[in-house]
Amino acid sequence: MVPLYHLGFKSEPQAEFAILPGDPGRVEEIARRLGNPRFFAQNREYTTWLGEDNGRNIIVMSTGMGGPSAAIAVEELAQCGVRTLVRIGTCGGMAERVRGGDIVVATAAIRAEGTSREYVPIEFPAVADIEVTNALISAAKDCGAAYHAGVVHCKDSFYGQHSPERMPVGYELQNKWEAWLRAGALASEMESAAVFTVAQTLGLRAGCVLGVLWNQERRKRGLDDADGDAVTAADIAVAAVRKLMGSGRG
């Protein structure tokens, strides 16, 4: 096995599918939705468990926050044989129709971060794999979730989004935020662009499903909103991986 400096694997996980939450604290919870869940490795922000479906291993591994650590996760998982990745996480709603508690399946990501720029020029889009995306949408329908599929905003600075007025480049952040809203971006998060771009350059399949925590734009307008979480998104990610495994493709 190629040494995996960051992930800390001591042996081959023997898995072609990986589910990637950002938070290490969600890994065990997601793995326990699978058969035979067991701890596999832990190093830095990367906590890894394995689960099974029909005797085949599935990796559940945290990526930490942001593009750099997510890109390293994809790079090193590819080195040990992973070919299909599903990011599961949380996001903040942007489009008015997206409420807290809803699900967003990201079909593509606005590359407002820095990691993907060290892979391909900015003109190249960060796009999810169509088969993985279709599996996520099908799983969302099966779960009866209120879901939306479309473009998400991916950034590097959480506080650049939530407190742009105190940043020296606040004028740029606020103008671009308005542009993303007018263009129809559904939600904002921090890892999808890196995951999609690195997967594309390595010839992997990647998709992304997000639980909406809240929608700051709805709250600004005095519209009803709710607090959400990542529980339904985790169920959808697991169901989608099972669908993809059943299709016979890694």
Sequence and secondary structure as in RCSB ss.txt:
>XXXX:A:sequence
MVPLYHLGFKSEPQAEFAILPGDPGRVEEIARRLGNPRFFAQNREYTTWLGEDNGRNIIVMSTGMGGPSAAIAVE
ELAQCGVRTLVRIGTCGGMAERVRGGDIVVATAAIRAEGTSREYVPIEFPAVADIEVTNALISAAKDCGAAYHAG
VVHCKDSFYGQHSPERMPVGYELQNKWEAWLRAGALASEMESAAVFTVAQTLGLRAGCVLGVLWNQERRKRGLDD
ADGDAVTAADIAVAAVRKLMGSGRG
>XXXX:A:secstr
    TTT  SS   EEEEEEES GGGHHHHHTTSEEEEEEEEETTEEEEEEEETTEEEEEE   SSHHHHHHHHH
HHHHTT  EEEEEEEEEE STT  TT EEEEEEEEEESSGGGGTS TTS EE  HHHHHHHHHHHHHHT  EEEE
EEEEES HHHHHSGGGSTTHHHHHHHHHHHHHHT  EEESSHHHHHHHHHHHT EEEEEEEEEEEHHHHHTT   
    SHHHHHHHHHHHHHHHHTT  
